[in-house]
Amino acid sequence: MSKKPPVKVKDPHTGQELELVPEKVWTLAPKGRKGVKIGLFKSPSGKYFRAKVPEDYPA
């Protein structure tokens, strides 16, 4: 398994800008339209949140 690069995201629980590696990445797309890539991140406080990741990020 290759190591994924970290993404700069804003933690909604603390409001801090963090560089985290998503635990899971998927595409969220409405029917018939181009979607966005979403990542599942775990905050240092232990809470999970979702945030948009770059389109070229490996799935």
N, C-alpha and C positions, 0 to 999 in steps of 0.2 A: 504494500500500500504506500503510495507516494504522499509525502508531506504537503499539505495545502498551504498556500501563503496566507498570512493574516490580512484582515480587511479592517480599515478604519471605520468604526461605527460609533454612534452615540448611544450610550446606555440609558434607556428611558427611566430606569429606577433611580440612578444617581445623577444623571445629567452630564456625565463625563464622556469625553472622546477617548475611546479605547481602541487598541489594535488586537482583535481577537480572531481566532480561526473558527469558522462555522462547523458545528457538529454534523449538519445535514444541509444540502443545497438542492433546491428544486425550482422548476419554472411554474409560475402562476400566470395562466393565460385565459382570458374569456374566449368563448367559442368563436373561431374564425378571425381572431385578432392576435397580434404579436403580444407576447407577455413580458414579464420581468422575472429576473432570478431573485429568489428569496433564500435567505440563510437562517438557520436556527443557531443562536448564540447562547452561551452560558456566561452570565455576568459573574465577576469576582465575588459578588454578594450571594451567589448561589441560585439566583433566579434566571429563568430562561426568557428570551425575547426573540422576535423575528425582525430582520432588517433586510433591505435591498442590498444585493451584492452586484459588482460589475458584470456586464453582459458576457465578457470573455472569461469569467471565472470558471475553473473546471468543476464539473458536476460530481 
